[in-house]
């Protein structure tokens, strides 16, 4: 929460303290990210060990304000806020004794004294970002934008799909939590090709994740909430960048 508060404060102060003489750009950016995560040791006993490999397809949308740092309107500082569904929706559990499965043991509240598993889960998060962006004017109506961003994720609810199926027992397979906490951060590079249509610029964007760190989850029997994991690269994102220029022409 502390990291998110800092970013939100940066957005508020940044957009007001830069002054009113320069007008920037409002950007709407819906996007999708596909990530693969390095294998990690989840649990270990004298008889066997569990190694988990995760993959995730995550969806997000963010609204940003770009403030120009140069008179040529080509270099911007960027801050924004939005929503991100931080997903782990495909997994492989490799047990050194019993082979492979596609599920993880979970602490599921139930009166039945049996183990429960999940095969996919995600975290609903508020995403806040800061970054810097450079705009290159390729042609009269085409622009190339290249940027670097840092994103912070604060989760307010979580979803776990429970794999248990028994028609004689009423088990809700959609298990949801509402735990609020800082969840993770990421650093990425981005590039977009923009078609200029008056004050609006629109085009495809690509995201290259460079570094990600996320908190572990005590909902799983083999994790503690105070720990974290990280990865370098291992992902790609695609999106649409829609920009609206707030610049007004100077009167003679």
SESELO-703917 format. One record per residue (C-alpha): residue number from 1; residue in three letters; x, y, z. Coordinates in nm, 3 decimals, decimal comma, m for minus. Example, Ala and Ser with C-alpha at 12.3 -4.5 7.8 and 13.67 -1.06 7.14 Angstrom:
2
R:1:ala:1,230:m0,450:0,780
R:2:ser:1,367:m0,106:0,714
//
This chain:
252
R:1:unk:0,000:0,000:0,000
R:2:unk:0,292:0,233:0,074
R:3:unk:0,426:0,197:m0,281
R:4:unk:0,082:0,259:m0,433
R:5:unk:0,030:0,570:m0,219
R:6:unk:0,362:0,708:m0,337
R:7:unk:0,270:0,660:m0,702
R:8:unk:m0,074:0,815:m0,658
R:9:unk:0,082:1,113:m0,481
R:10:unk:0,328:1,147:m0,769
R:11:unk:0,041:1,153:m1,019
R:12:unk:m0,155:1,419:m0,828
R:13:unk:0,139:1,646:m0,755
R:14:unk:0,295:1,593:m1,096
R:15:unk:m0,013:1,691:m1,290
R:16:unk:m0,066:2,005:m1,084
R:17:unk:0,288:2,127:m1,019
R:18:unk:0,401:2,115:m1,382
R:19:unk:0,188:2,423:m1,441
R:20:unk:m0,070:2,515:m1,698
R:21:unk:0,147:2,668:m1,970
R:22:unk:0,223:2,332:m2,129
R:23:unk:m0,051:2,088:m2,218
R:24:unk:0,017:1,718:m2,240
R:25:unk:m0,151:1,404:m2,367
R:26:unk:m0,411:1,173:m2,218
R:27:unk:m0,354:0,807:m2,311
R:28:unk:m0,594:0,512:m2,287
R:29:unk:m0,411:0,180:m2,314
R:30:unk:m0,597:m0,155:m2,299
R:31:unk:m0,350:m0,443:m2,322
R:32:unk:m0,285:m0,814:m2,276
R:33:unk:0,029:m0,981:m2,140
R:34:unk:0,148:m1,340:m2,172
R:35:unk:0,410:m1,450:m1,919
R:36:unk:0,595:m1,769:m1,836
R:37:unk:0,747:m1,805:m1,490
R:38:unk:1,059:m1,996:m1,388
R:39:unk:1,013:m2,328:m1,210
R:40:unk:1,031:m2,310:m0,830
R:41:unk:1,038:m2,560:m0,545
R:42:unk:0,699:m2,543:m0,375
R:43:unk:0,736:m2,816:m0,110
R:44:unk:0,981:m3,082:m0,012
R:45:unk:0,961:m3,391:0,211
R:46:unk:1,181:m3,693:0,267
R:47:unk:0,968:m3,883:0,015
R:48:unk:0,915:m3,632:m0,270
R:49:unk:0,936:m3,272:m0,388
R:50:unk:0,690:m3,051:m0,578
R:51:unk:0,820:m2,817:m0,848
R:52:unk:0,576:m2,564:m0,995
R:53:unk:0,590:m2,399:m1,339
R:54:unk:0,336:m2,124:m1,410
R:55:unk:0,208:m1,940:m1,716
R:56:unk:m0,038:m1,654:m1,731
R:57:unk:m0,243:m1,449:m1,975
R:58:unk:m0,332:m1,122:m1,803
R:59:unk:m0,556:m0,834:m1,909
R:60:unk:m0,533:m0,469:m1,813
R:61:unk:m0,626:m0,113:m1,896
R:62:unk:m0,457:0,205:m1,781
R:63:unk:m0,522:0,578:m1,822
R:64:unk:m0,210:0,796:m1,821
R:65:unk:m0,118:1,161:m1,840
R:66:unk:0,194:1,249:m2,043
R:67:unk:0,356:1,580:m1,957
R:68:unk:0,599:1,721:m2,218
R:69:unk:0,956:1,784:m2,103
R:70:unk:1,065:1,956:m2,423
R:71:unk:0,931:2,238:m2,640
R:72:unk:0,926:2,003:m2,939
R:73:unk:0,666:1,788:m2,760
R:74:unk:0,881:1,479:m2,819
R:75:unk:0,989:1,379:m2,465
R:76:unk:0,732:1,308:m2,194
R:77:unk:0,712:1,204:m1,833
R:78:unk:0,420:0,969:m1,782
R:79:unk:0,199:0,871:m1,486
R:80:unk:m0,122:0,674:m1,476
R:81:unk:m0,360:0,441:m1,297
R:82:unk:m0,580:0,151:m1,406
R:83:unk:m0,682:m0,212:m1,359
R:84:unk:m0,477:m0,529:m1,409
R:85:unk:m0,587:m0,892:m1,372
R:86:unk:m0,262:m1,056:m1,261
R:87:unk:m0,322:m1,413:m1,378
R:88:unk:m0,168:m1,755:m1,331
R:89:unk:m0,404:m1,961:m1,545
R:90:unk:m0,190:m2,253:m1,657
R:91:unk:0,040:m2,462:m1,440
R:92:unk:0,249:m2,775:m1,421
R:93:unk:0,316:m2,944:m1,088
R:94:unk:0,608:m3,185:m1,116
R:95:unk:0,629:m3,428:m0,826
R:96:unk:0,955:m3,622:m0,812
R:97:unk:0,772:m3,939:m0,705
R:98:unk:0,417:m3,926:m0,843
R:99:unk:0,471:m3,748:m1,177
R:100:unk:0,305:m3,440:m1,326
R:101:unk:m0,029:m3,274:m1,264
R:102:unk:m0,190:m2,939:m1,352
R:103:unk:m0,302:m2,824:m1,008
R:104:unk:m0,178:m2,697:m0,669
R:105:unk:m0,282:m2,776:m0,313
R:106:unk:m0,486:m2,493:m0,162
R:107:unk:m0,618:m2,395:0,183
R:108:unk:m0,986:m2,417:0,094
R:109:unk:m1,235:m2,373:0,382
R:110:unk:m1,454:m2,683:0,386
R:111:unk:m1,601:m2,924:0,645
R:112:unk:m1,472:m3,213:0,432
R:113:unk:m1,141:m3,352:0,553
R:114:unk:m0,995:m3,398:0,207
R:115:unk:m0,731:m3,203:0,010
R:116:unk:m0,848:m2,937:m0,236
R:117:unk:m0,662:m2,811:m0,541
R:118:unk:m0,674:m2,518:m0,783
R:119:unk:m0,572:m2,526:m1,150
R:120:unk:m0,594:m2,150:m1,220
R:121:unk:m0,612:m1,831:m1,019
R:122:unk:m0,571:m1,456:m1,051
R:123:unk:m0,547:m1,134:m0,854
R:124:unk:m0,761:m0,828:m0,930
R:125:unk:m0,530:m0,531:m0,884
R:126:unk:m0,513:m0,155:m0,907
R:127:unk:m0,220:m0,074:m1,132
R:128:unk:m0,026:0,252:m1,102
R:129:unk:0,265:0,347:m1,325
R:130:unk:0,533:0,609:m1,380
R:131:unk:0,764:0,628:m1,680
R:132:unk:0,930:0,826:m1,952
R:133:unk:0,849:0,826:m2,322
R:134:unk:1,015:0,949:m2,641
R:135:unk:0,814:1,037:m2,951
R:136:unk:0,967:1,018:m3,299
R:137:unk:0,792:1,184:m3,592
R:138:unk:0,832:0,934:m3,877
R:139:unk:0,600:1,089:m4,132
R:140:unk:0,351:1,374:m4,127
R:141:unk:0,077:1,155:m3,982
R:142:unk:0,281:0,865:m3,834
R:143:unk:0,466:0,860:m3,501
R:144:unk:0,678:0,602:m3,319
R:145:unk:0,669:0,607:m2,940
R:146:unk:0,928:0,429:m2,722
R:147:unk:0,905:0,425:m2,344
R:148:unk:1,019:0,272:m2,014
R:149:unk:0,774:0,220:m1,728
R:150:unk:0,754:0,100:m1,369
R:151:unk:0,421:m0,046:m1,254
R:152:unk:0,297:m0,114:m0,902
R:153:unk:0,012:m0,359:m0,830
R:154:unk:m0,220:m0,346:m0,529
R:155:unk:m0,460:m0,640:m0,502
R:156:unk:m0,808:m0,594:m0,357
R:157:unk:m0,961:m0,937:m0,442
R:158:unk:m0,848:m1,282:m0,553
R:159:unk:m1,003:m1,574:m0,744
R:160:unk:m0,915:m1,945:m0,732
R:161:unk:m1,079:m2,219:m0,939
R:162:unk:m1,123:m2,533:m0,728
R:163:unk:m1,090:m2,858:m0,924
R:164:unk:m1,299:m3,075:m0,688
R:165:unk:m1,602:m3,223:m0,865
R:166:unk:m1,865:m3,433:m0,685
R:167:unk:m2,235:m3,409:m0,777
R:168:unk:m2,331:m3,542:m0,432
R:169:unk:m2,146:m3,266:m0,246
R:170:unk:m2,219:m2,895:m0,286
R:171:unk:m1,878:m2,734:m0,332
R:172:unk:m1,843:m2,387:m0,483
R:173:unk:m1,564:m2,421:m0,738
R:174:unk:m1,524:m2,043:m0,760
R:175:unk:m1,338:m1,955:m0,443
R:176:unk:m1,292:m1,580:m0,385
R:177:unk:m1,100:m1,378:m0,127
R:178:unk:m1,099:m1,005:m0,054
R:179:unk:m0,753:m0,953:0,089
R:180:unk:m0,611:m0,603:0,034
R:181:unk:m0,233:m0,568:0,012
R:182:unk:0,051:m0,457:m0,207
R:183:unk:0,110:m0,743:m0,450
R:184:unk:0,401:m0,665:m0,682
R:185:unk:0,579:m0,445:m0,929
R:186:unk:0,718:m0,467:m1,281
R:187:unk:0,950:m0,277:m1,512
R:188:unk:0,893:m0,289:m1,886
R:189:unk:0,979:m0,133:m2,219
R:190:unk:0,710:m0,034:m2,467
R:191:unk:0,683:0,078:m2,827
R:192:unk:0,385:0,187:m3,035
R:193:unk:0,315:0,297:m3,391
R:194:unk:0,064:0,581:m3,390
R:195:unk:m0,153:0,717:m3,669
R:196:unk:m0,224:1,086:m3,611
R:197:unk:m0,584:1,194:m3,673
R:198:unk:m0,607:1,554:m3,560
R:199:unk:m0,575:1,561:m3,182
R:200:unk:m0,611:1,183:m3,162
R:201:unk:m0,328:0,936:m3,221
R:202:unk:m0,413:0,566:m3,239
R:203:unk:m0,217:0,248:m3,303
R:204:unk:m0,083:m0,090:m3,187
R:205:unk:0,159:m0,118:m2,896
R:206:unk:0,403:m0,388:m2,785
R:207:unk:0,522:m0,441:m2,427
R:208:unk:0,846:m0,614:m2,330
R:209:unk:0,850:m0,714:m1,960
R:210:unk:1,201:m0,673:m1,820
R:211:unk:1,158:m0,748:m1,450
R:212:unk:0,866:m0,868:m1,236
R:213:unk:0,837:m0,927:m0,863
R:214:unk:0,525:m1,054:m0,689
R:215:unk:0,423:m1,163:m0,341
R:216:unk:0,355:m1,524:m0,252
R:217:unk:0,015:m1,623:m0,116
R:218:unk:m0,063:m1,799:0,212
R:219:unk:m0,383:m1,932:0,051
R:220:unk:m0,152:m2,203:m0,079
R:221:unk:m0,035:m2,461:0,173
R:222:unk:0,328:m2,424:0,062
R:223:unk:0,359:m2,042:0,060
R:224:unk:0,388:m1,759:0,311
R:225:unk:0,248:m1,412:0,244
R:226:unk:0,572:m1,243:0,351
R:227:unk:0,783:m1,400:0,074
R:228:unk:0,818:m1,296:m0,289
R:229:unk:0,936:m1,432:m0,622
R:230:unk:1,074:m1,262:m0,932
R:231:unk:1,155:m1,313:m1,296
R:232:unk:1,348:m1,144:m1,576
R:233:unk:1,197:m1,121:m1,926
R:234:unk:0,990:m1,436:m2,011
R:235:unk:0,692:m1,247:m2,149
R:236:unk:0,537:m1,023:m2,411
R:237:unk:0,242:m0,789:m2,423
R:238:unk:0,021:m0,641:m2,695
R:239:unk:m0,219:m0,351:m2,672
R:240:unk:m0,374:m0,045:m2,829
R:241:unk:m0,253:0,306:m2,754
R:242:unk:m0,512:0,580:m2,792
R:243:unk:m0,380:0,934:m2,728
R:244:unk:m0,566:1,263:m2,706
R:245:unk:m0,357:1,580:m2,725
R:246:unk:m0,449:1,866:m2,491
R:247:unk:m0,218:2,110:m2,674
R:248:unk:m0,379:2,430:m2,799
R:249:unk:m0,241:2,648:m3,074
R:250:unk:m0,090:2,978:m2,970
R:251:unk:m0,282:3,286:m3,083
R:252:unk:m0,087:3,549:m3,276
//
